[in-house]
Amino acid sequence: MSCGTAIVTGGTKRIGRALALALASDGFDLAIHYHTSEVAAQALLAELRGMGVRARAYRADLAHSDDVLQLIPRIQSDCADISLLINNASVFDRMSFLETEPAFFENEFAINLRAPFFLSRDFARFVKNGQIINLLDTRIRSGDPDYFAYSLTKQALYHFTRLAARELAPGIRVNGICPGPILPPPDGSESELQDYARRIPLGVPGHPEQIVRAMRYLIQNTFVTGDCLFVDGGEQLI
Ligand SMILES: NC(=O)c1ccc[n+]([C@@H]2O[C@H](COP(=O)([O-])OP(=O)(O)OC[C@H]3O[C@@H](n4cnc5c(N)ncnc54)[C@H](OP(=O)(O)O)[C@@H]3O)[C@@H](O)[C@H]2O)c1
C-alpha cells in the first residue's frame, strides 16, 4: 500500500537521491524536483519505477519565485495524495562577509530559505495530515564565517522549522536534519572532505545512508515535531 507521494527537492543526485530511493523502498510514490539535472532525473525515474512505485519529475528554478509558487500546485494536480515534503535543494557558496554583494545574498536566501518557506506554505494549504523535513547544516550551531550568507540561510531555516512546527501542528509535523561532512561540495574533492572530517570528534565523514536513517526516524516517530537531528560526527561540539 502506498504511503502517499513524497516530494524531494533537488532529488536527483547525492543526498536527495539517497533519500528518494529510500522513500521508494519504504512504499512512497515520488515527485522528484530538479533544476539542471534532467538526465539524472530521467535515470532516477526509471530506477524508482523499477522499484514498483509511481514517480514523476518536475523542473523548477527555485531562485525564481514564480517557479516556486507553481511547483506544489503542479505536483498536486498530478498526485492527490501528497504526504511528505523534503526541502533538500540548496546552494552552498563560499563567501566572506566583506565580499558579499546583494545579488549573491539574494540568491542564497531565495534558494535556501524563500523556496522552502513557500513550498511548505503551499504544501500546508493542500495537505491536512503530513510532514515536512528540512535539510539544514551543522553550521547552524555557530555559523561558518567562510560561508557567511549560507550559514545565515540555514540558521533562518532552523528557526522556520520550529515556528512552522508550532503553526502547523497537529496535522503536519515539521523537523530538520543537520548534516555534517557527508559529501564534498560538487566542486570539491574526496581528499578535501577527508581533511575536513579529521578535525571533527569522530574523525571521518558520514555517508548519505546516515541521513536516510535520520529521515526514517523523523517519519516514523509520530511524537516528534520542531526537532532538528544533528548527523555530523560531533561537529556541533567544536
Ligand atoms: N553534502 C553535505 O555533506 C552536506 C553537509 C551539510 C548540509 N547539507 C545539506 O543537505 C542537503 C543536500 O546536500 P547535497 O550536498 O546533496 O546538495 P547539493 O548536491 O549541493 O544540491 C542539491 C540540489 O540542489 C539543487 N539546486 C541548486 N540550485 C537550485 C536552483 N536554483 N533551483 C532548484 N534547485 C537547485 C540542484 O539541483 P539540479 O542538480 O537539478 O540543478 C542540486 O542537485 C542540502 O540542503 C545541504 O545544504 C549537505
The ligand as an SDF file (V2000), in Angstrom:
LIG
                    3D

 48 52  0  0  0  0  0  0  0  0999 V2000
   26.7710   17.3610    1.3170 N   0  0  0  0  0  0  0  0  0  0  0  0
   26.9820   17.5410    2.6130 C   0  0  0  0  0  0  0  0  0  0  0  0
   27.9300   16.9860    3.1880 O   0  0  0  0  0  0  0  0  0  0  0  0
   26.0500   18.4320    3.4080 C   0  0  0  0  0  0  0  0  0  0  0  0
   26.5060   18.9950    4.6060 C   0  0  0  0  0  0  0  0  0  0  0  0
   25.6570   19.8220    5.3210 C   0  0  0  0  0  0  0  0  0  0  0  0
   24.3800   20.0970    4.8560 C   0  0  0  0  0  0  0  0  0  0  0  0
   23.9640   19.5290    3.6910 N   0  0  0  0  0  0  0  0  0  0  0  0
   22.6140   19.8480    3.2120 C   0  0  0  0  0  0  0  0  0  0  0  0
   21.9800   18.6570    2.7630 O   0  0  0  0  0  0  0  0  0  0  0  0
   21.2180   18.9290    1.5720 C   0  0  0  0  0  0  0  0  0  0  0  0
   21.6970   18.0190    0.4360 C   0  0  0  0  0  0  0  0  0  0  0  0
   23.1040   18.2170    0.2590 O   0  0  0  0  0  0  0  0  0  0  0  0
   23.8140   17.8960   -1.1490 P   0  0  0  0  0  0  0  0  0  0  0  0
   25.2520   18.1740   -0.9400 O   0  0  0  0  0  0  0  0  0  0  0  0
   23.3710   16.5800   -1.6440 O   0  0  0  0  0  0  0  0  0  0  0  0
   23.1580   19.0580   -2.0600 O   0  0  0  0  0  0  0  0  0  0  0  0
   23.7050   19.6220   -3.4530 P   0  0  0  0  0  0  0  0  0  0  0  0
   24.1960   18.4890   -4.2890 O   0  0  0  0  0  0  0  0  0  0  0  0
   24.6850   20.7470   -3.2250 O   0  0  0  0  0  0  0  0  0  0  0  0
   22.3810   20.2920   -4.0580 O   0  0  0  0  0  0  0  0  0  0  0  0
   21.1960   19.5220   -4.2160 C   0  0  0  0  0  0  0  0  0  0  0  0
   20.4220   20.0300   -5.3970 C   0  0  0  0  0  0  0  0  0  0  0  0
   20.0050   21.3770   -5.2130 O   0  0  0  0  0  0  0  0  0  0  0  0
   19.5230   21.7940   -6.4700 C   0  0  0  0  0  0  0  0  0  0  0  0
   19.5740   23.2440   -6.6980 N   0  0  0  0  0  0  0  0  0  0  0  0
   20.6310   24.0750   -6.6140 C   0  0  0  0  0  0  0  0  0  0  0  0
   20.2790   25.3170   -7.0760 N   0  0  0  0  0  0  0  0  0  0  0  0
   18.9700   25.2330   -7.4420 C   0  0  0  0  0  0  0  0  0  0  0  0
   18.0340   26.1490   -8.0060 C   0  0  0  0  0  0  0  0  0  0  0  0
   18.3640   27.4110   -8.3320 N   0  0  0  0  0  0  0  0  0  0  0  0
   16.7810   25.7160   -8.2370 N   0  0  0  0  0  0  0  0  0  0  0  0
   16.4310   24.4410   -7.9570 C   0  0  0  0  0  0  0  0  0  0  0  0
   17.2640   23.5150   -7.4460 N   0  0  0  0  0  0  0  0  0  0  0  0
   18.5210   23.9210   -7.2000 C   0  0  0  0  0  0  0  0  0  0  0  0
   20.3960   21.0920   -7.5170 C   0  0  0  0  0  0  0  0  0  0  0  0
   19.5170   20.5030   -8.4890 O   0  0  0  0  0  0  0  0  0  0  0  0
   19.9920   20.2290  -10.0200 P   0  0  0  0  0  0  0  0  0  0  0  0
   21.1800   19.2950   -9.9020 O   0  0  0  0  0  0  0  0  0  0  0  0
   18.8020   19.6060  -10.6630 O   0  0  0  0  0  0  0  0  0  0  0  0
   20.3630   21.5470  -10.6260 O   0  0  0  0  0  0  0  0  0  0  0  0
   21.1820   20.0690   -6.7110 C   0  0  0  0  0  0  0  0  0  0  0  0
   21.2700   18.8000   -7.3020 O   0  0  0  0  0  0  0  0  0  0  0  0
   21.3890   20.4180    1.2750 C   0  0  0  0  0  0  0  0  0  0  0  0
   20.2930   21.1370    1.8090 O   0  0  0  0  0  0  0  0  0  0  0  0
   22.6620   20.7840    2.0070 C   0  0  0  0  0  0  0  0  0  0  0  0
   22.7060   22.1480    2.4130 O   0  0  0  0  0  0  0  0  0  0  0  0
   24.7720   18.7160    2.9420 C   0  0  0  0  0  0  0  0  0  0  0  0
  1  2  1  0
  2  3  2  0
  2  4  1  0
  4  5  1  0
  4 48  2  0
  5  6  2  0
  6  7  1  0
  7  8  2  0
  8  9  1  0
  8 48  1  0
  9 10  1  0
  9 46  1  0
 10 11  1  0
 11 12  1  0
 11 44  1  0
 12 13  1  0
 13 14  1  0
 14 15  2  0
 14 16  1  0
 14 17  1  0
 17 18  1  0
 18 19  2  0
 18 20  1  0
 18 21  1  0
 21 22  1  0
 22 23  1  0
 23 24  1  0
 23 42  1  0
 24 25  1  0
 25 26  1  0
 25 36  1  0
 26 27  1  0
 26 35  1  0
 27 28  2  0
 28 29  1  0
 29 30  1  0
 29 35  2  0
 30 31  1  0
 30 32  2  0
 32 33  1  0
 33 34  2  0
 34 35  1  0
 36 37  1  0
 36 42  1  0
 37 38  1  0
 38 39  2  0
 38 40  1  0
 38 41  1  0
 42 43  1  0
 44 45  1  0
 44 46  1  0
 46 47  1  0
M  CHG  2   8   1  16  -1
M  END
$$$$
